Amino acid sequence: MSKKIYMALDQGTTSSRTILFDQSGQVIASASEEFPCYYPKDGWVEQDPQDLIQTQLRTMLKALQVAKLSMDQVRSIGITNQRETTVAWNKDTGEPVGPAIVWQCRRTAKFCEELKSKGLNQEIREKTGLVIDAYFSGSKMRWILKNNPEAQSLLDQGKLAFGTVDSWLIYQLSGKVTHITDASNASRTMLYNIHENRWDSSLLDLFGIPRETLPEVLDSAGKLASTSDQVTFGHSVEICGIAGDQQSALFGQACFEQGMAKNTYGTGCFLLMNSGEKPLLSNNGLLTTVAWQLNGKTTYALEGSVFVAGAAIQWLRDGLGLVESAHETEEMAQSVSDNGGVYFVPAFVGLGTPHWDPTARGTILGITRDTGRAHFARSALESIAFQTSDVLKAMAKDSGNNLKVLRVDGGASANSFLCQFQADILDCEVHRPTVVETTAMGAAMLAALGCGDFQNLEEIQELWGLESSFLPKISADVRNKYSASWERAVERSKNWSQLEE
């Protein structure tokens, strides 16, 4: 009997990837292609929507060629995507209306500040689980309507469509037929009521977004759409899984029980904790988001963001020239007995969760004549773990649960020193999985669940494999000393703006 193959489309901020998985969760083949971002003005970030779909199609074909398979051998497709990035298009022709506005874009910051000044933060947070910020999609859609005459013209004709990247890909893959999203992506728009699981009428009015321009919100798994055989190389395949990238990673890490958490170590860090069947609004600077929706039943998550993680190591390499590659830092960190009293707060663009301080700046404290390259490397890696710990402490306060295990993925999770120090400073186990492509695996497993090849989450849980387990080794006294020194360093970074006055 031939293996069942699931195709995960992982459409990210800098590249499109296609990864083929079998039913045991193993990677069969993959392909990736980068595309550019554009920065037309200070704080603006754009992409060409055609780049997103065309690179995705090319990687689909290449992955099939690597695996020596054809599209008719793919059982189903799962889609995971960069969240919040917003696309507008013509429903009739499928042509985009201007560039995609990327999640990083800050062009709507002034409008968001106006909403805050009107005292709307609490209402929006209670309905959506989000804070008012240009990060999310709603203000981007409003900007397009206000500033692109073609968008307004198409709206008048009943032809305008808005969507996040999953919606855009599905519309194109379906042959310009299907306009849908899933609840995890909808929950990142600032227009979706996460309690009532629907587009919120008062928020649509506030942002000026007509409901008819938005996609239908569906489950994260099921027979959601079908590709057009004319688009997908002569064969139609069912799309059976959709999730935003961080929610997909939570699913791929099999964090199916309330209180389970994962951290993705990339340029920054994204931490999500499964908070169960009821949305838990944070009092400690976290976001509340839909993790996934299955059979009409919603699972929620708490989310925290670390702005600078792997980017701190890149700075050591590209900005200071202290290392030639990120891989060196593990050996360098282990070559010294401790950090030598050096604490590095990489607040290059301010601090994220739980501080939310845009005025904080990067700070290195504790340098002496004995400080060497290895201490800088070690303090940079430790900073990633300290920032992660800050987020997880906030999650513990909100949830009332002290974390026992943190599941990790992303590029920097390959660094065993970082994983060990993370376990030490958190006083919990850190588990690194055998399959590190957890974001794509989440999409593939949602697709397998959606087409009926898995009957429940327990069957998917069995596919998760442990590659390495890191247990805390330091004493409580040492841990408390490290944490207190880190907290003092963070306060110094926050006080930087006072030094400039």
Buried (B, 14 or more C-beta within 10 A) or exposed (E): EEEBBBBBBBBBBEBBBBBBBBBEBBBBBBBBBEBEBEEEEEEBBBBBBEBBBBBBBBBBBBBBEBBEBEBEBBBBBBBBBBBBBBBBBBBEEBEBBBBBBBBBBBBBBEBBEEBBEEEBBEBBBBBBBBBBBBBBBBBBBBBBBEEBEBBBEBBEEEBBBBBBBBBBBBBBBBBBEBBBBBBBBBBBBBBBBBBEBEBBEEBBEBBEBBEEBBBEBBBBBBBBBBBBBEBBBEEBBBBBBBBBBBBBBBBBBBBBEBBBBBBBBBBBBBBBBBBBEEBBBBEBBBBBBBBBBBEEEBBBBBBBBBBBBBBBBBBBBEEEEBBEEBEBBBEBBBEBEEBBBBBBBBBBBBBBBBBEBEBBBBBBBBBEEEBBBBBBBBBBBBBBBBBBBBBBBBBBBBBEBEBEBBBBBBBBBBBBBBBBBBBBBBBBBBBBBEBBBBBBBBBBBBBBBBBEBBEEBEBBEEBBEEEBEBEBEBEEEEBEEBBEBBEEBBEBBBEBEEEEE
